[in-house]
Amino acid sequence: GKCYLETIEKEKSVRFLEKAFQLDSKIAPDIHYLIGKGYQFGGQFEKAIENFTKYKDDVASAKPSNKDDLIKKADKHIEECNNAKI
């Protein structure tokens, strides 16, 4: 899934990232961020926003040292999705 995010077919990443999350919800601390990006690139903005919001919740509960930066990054993607919907 992560590899697809680096290609021109970014939306194909979602299938693999979702499957990885189903198999192990703790597979990566940024799994919801990656899934959100896949949905965003695929034009599924509501699902993208949902995953970026879950990512923000994950970051808040994990309390990494760069928490504010990570939340701002997710907020930027949420704003992009909202603008795309308009």
C-alpha positions as CSV (number, residue, x, y, z in Angstrom):
1,G,0.0,0.0,0.0
2,K,2.8,2.4,0.9
3,C,4.4,1.7,-2.4
4,Y,1.3,2.6,-4.4
5,L,1.2,6.0,-2.6
6,E,4.5,6.7,-4.4
7,T,3.1,5.8,-7.9
8,I,0.7,7.5,-10.3
9,E,-2.0,5.0,-9.1
10,K,-2.1,6.2,-5.6
11,E,-5.8,5.3,-5.1
12,K,-4.8,1.6,-5.4
13,S,-3.1,1.8,-2.1
14,V,-6.3,1.8,-0.1
15,R,-7.1,-1.8,-0.7
16,F,-3.8,-3.0,0.7
17,L,-3.7,-0.5,3.6
18,E,-7.2,-1.4,4.7
19,K,-6.3,-5.1,4.5
20,A,-3.2,-4.5,6.6
21,F,-5.2,-2.6,9.2
22,Q,-7.8,-5.4,9.3
23,L,-5.1,-7.9,10.0
24,D,-3.3,-5.9,12.6
25,S,-4.7,-2.6,13.8
26,K,-1.4,-1.7,15.3
27,I,0.6,-2.3,12.1
28,A,1.8,1.3,11.8
29,P,1.2,4.4,13.9
30,D,0.3,6.4,10.8
31,I,-1.9,3.8,9.1
32,H,-5.0,6.0,9.2
33,Y,-3.0,8.9,7.7
34,L,-1.8,6.6,4.9
35,I,-5.4,5.3,4.3
36,G,-6.6,8.9,4.3
37,K,-4.1,9.9,1.6
38,G,-5.2,7.0,-0.5
39,Y,-8.8,7.9,-0.3
40,Q,-8.0,11.6,-0.9
41,F,-6.1,10.8,-4.1
42,G,-9.0,8.5,-5.2
43,G,-11.5,11.4,-4.7
44,Q,-13.3,9.7,-1.8
45,F,-13.1,12.8,0.4
46,E,-15.5,11.8,3.2
47,K,-13.6,8.6,3.8
48,A,-10.3,10.5,3.7
49,I,-11.6,13.0,6.3
50,E,-12.7,10.1,8.5
51,N,-9.3,8.5,8.4
52,F,-7.4,11.8,8.9
53,T,-9.6,12.4,11.9
54,K,-8.9,9.0,13.3
55,Y,-5.2,9.7,12.7
56,K,-5.4,12.9,14.8
57,D,-7.0,10.9,17.6
58,D,-4.2,8.3,17.4
59,V,-1.6,11.1,17.5
60,A,-3.3,12.7,20.5
61,S,-3.4,9.5,22.5
62,A,0.2,8.5,21.6
63,K,1.5,12.0,22.5
64,P,4.7,12.0,20.3
65,S,7.1,14.9,20.7
66,N,6.0,16.4,17.3
67,K,2.3,16.0,18.1
68,D,1.3,19.5,17.0
69,D,3.1,19.2,13.6
70,L,1.4,15.9,12.9
71,I,-2.0,17.2,13.8
72,K,-1.4,20.3,11.6
73,K,-0.5,18.0,8.7
74,A,-3.7,16.0,9.1
75,D,-5.7,19.3,9.4
76,K,-4.2,20.5,6.1
77,H,-5.3,17.3,4.3
78,I,-8.8,17.7,5.9
79,E,-9.0,21.2,4.6
80,E,-7.9,20.1,1.1
81,C,-10.6,17.5,1.1
82,N,-13.3,20.0,2.2
83,N,-12.1,22.4,-0.5
84,A,-12.2,19.6,-3.1
85,K,-15.8,18.7,-2.1
86,I,-16.9,22.3,-2.7
